Amino acid sequence: MAWFNPYGLVFMVLIMIPNIVFSVKCKNGFENVWSNKAVEMLEQIGRYGCFATMIFNVPFTAFGFPSNEAFAVYLIADTVLILAYCLIWIVCFRKNNTFRALALSILPSAVFLFSGIISRSVLLVIAALIFAPCHILISCKNVKKQNQCTNVNC
C-alpha cells in the first residue's frame, strides 16, 4: 500500500468545502457555547489524526484494502456519505437544530471510521474512535445550549 491516498485527500477536500463556505459567509455563524477543555482537546486530536491518516498511510499501521471489491465499496460508501453531508449543509445552511448538529457530526465520523475499517488503517480507526464521540457530544451540547439561551434570552 502506497504512503499517499489521493482518494482520501479528495474526500477530505470535499468534507472541508462546506465548512469553508460556511465560515466565509457566516463569520459569526458558529459560537462554541458549551465548553469542556478535555473533550475539545480530544476532538481536535481525533480530527487532525483523521485528516492526516485519511491522506497518509503510516507504514505498519495501514494494511490496505483486502480486495478490489472492498476498494470499490470504500469509494462508493464514502462518496454517498460525503454527498449526504454536503446536501445537509446546503439544506440546513442557516438552521441551528439538533438534526443538523447530529447529521453534520455523525456523517464525517462515519466516513472516518468506515474508511479506517475497510482500508485496515489502525491509526485512522483509533483517531475516528477518539473524534466521533467528542465531535458528536460537542455539536449536540452546543445546539442544546444555544436553544436554551434563545428560549430564555441569555
N, C-alpha and C positions, 0 to 999 in steps of 0.2 A: 504494500500500500504506500502510495506516494505521501510525502510530508505535507503537501498542499492540496486542499479540497476546493476546487473552483466552484463547485455546486454549493458548498457551504457558504462561500463568500457571496454568491448571488442571493442565496436565501437570507443572509444577514442584511444585505443591502435592501432587499425587498421589505424586510421587517422594519428597518430603520426609516424608510421613506415617509410613511405616515407620521411617525414621531417627529421627524424634522419639519415636515409641513405644518404640523400642529404647533410646534414651538415657534415657528416663524410667524404664523398667522395669529396665534393667541399667546402673545408674550407673557401674559399673566394667567394663562389658561389652566395651569396646574399649580396648586398650592398644597404642600405637604402639611396637613393639619394634624395628623397623627404621628407622634414621634416616639420611636423606640430605637435608640442608637445601635443596640446589638443586632436587632433584626435588620435594620438598614445596612449595617456593615456586612452582614452575611448575604443580604440580597445583592449588594454590589460585588462581592467576591464571586458569588454564583453567576451574576450577569456577565462579568468580564471573563470568567472562566468559560462560560458557554460561548461567548463571542469568539474567544481565541481557539477553543477546541472544535468549533464548527468549521473553522477555516484551516487550522493547522493540526495535523495528525502527529502526536508526540510518539516517537518510537517506543516500542514495547508496551504501549498503553492503548493503541488503536490497531485493531486487528483486521479491519476492512470488512467488506460485505461478504457473507458466506456464499453468495451466488449472484448471477446476473439478475435473477428474478428478485432477489432481495434489494438489489440496487434500483431496479425499476419501481418497486414498491416504495422505496425511500423517496425517489423523485416525485412520484405521483402523490403520496401522502403528504409530504412537506409542501408541495405546490398547492394542494387543496386546503391545507391548514393555513397557509400564508394568504391565499386568496380570500378565505373566510375572514382572516384577521384584517386585511385591507378593506374588505366590504363593510365590516362592522365599524371600522374607523370612519368610513365615508358616511354611513347611515347615522351613526351616533356621534358625529363630529362635535356638535355643541351640547350634547346631552351629558349630564353627570348623574348616572344612576347605577344601581347595583349590577344590572345586566351588562352594561358597558365595562364596568370595573372588572367583573368576573371574566367576561369574554376576552378582553384585551390583556388579561394576565394569564388565563388558562391556555389560550391558543399558542402563544410563543413558548410557554413552558412545555406544552405537548410537543411542539416542534423539536425543542432541545432534547427532551427525554427520549422521544421516538428515534430521533437521529442517532443519539448515543447508543441506544439499544441495538438498532438494526445495523449500524456500522461497527458495532462492537468496540466502541471507544469508551474505555473505562473512565477516563478523566471527564469526558462530556457527560456521562451518566452521573458522576459524582457532582459536577457543577450544576447540572439540572436539578438534582435532588436537593441541593442547597438553595438554588434560586427559586424554584417553583413555589414552595410553601411560603417563603418570605415575601415574594412578589405578590402572590395572591392575598396574603394577610394584609400587607401594606395597602394594596389597592382597595380592599374591602373596608378596612378601618378608616381610610381617608374618605371614601364616599359616605360612609355612615356618619362620621364626624361632621363632614360638610353639610349633610342633610339635617343633622341635629342643630347645627349653628344657624342654618337657614330658617328652620322652624321656630327657633326662639330668639332670632336676631342677635347672635353672639357678637 
